[in-house]
């Protein structure tokens, strides 16, 4: 800590202090009472994928924040969103621990299968598409210049590539 103090003095910069804004306990309680069951229901729909679940949670959050704004009109948007965000984290944690699985049904140690397709673009010297779950990575490789990538090299012509 003294090193930090020395550095602050040397640089002539004082540490900034911020007031921590926390949601009112009444708002947190009202959010939990009003929206926990709905949020739990959204999170337990095993048939929905990550994108659908995210959209459903976002729509429910938007509605909840609008309704809470009517009840607490003097409260800022961020202080109305924070309790809902915290409720979401708490619901996800409790559900995952109760079920012993992730939301897509996989166990905590299970990985999604990985798929790989290669040689997707023949003018390139190499190309591949990797996919795990809803994440995709497209990789391409070209030796030399971009103009060379569009030309067939001698070896590729011989082997029919």
Secondary structure, 3 states (H helix, E strand, C coil): CHHHHHHHHHHCCCCCCCCCCCCCHHHHHHHHHHHHHHHHHHHCCCCCCHHHHHHHHHHHHHHHHHHHHHHCCCCCHHHHHHHHHHHHHHHHHHHHHHHCECCCCCECCCCCCEEEEECCCCCCCEEEEEEECCEEEEEEECCCCHHHHCCCCHHHHHHCC
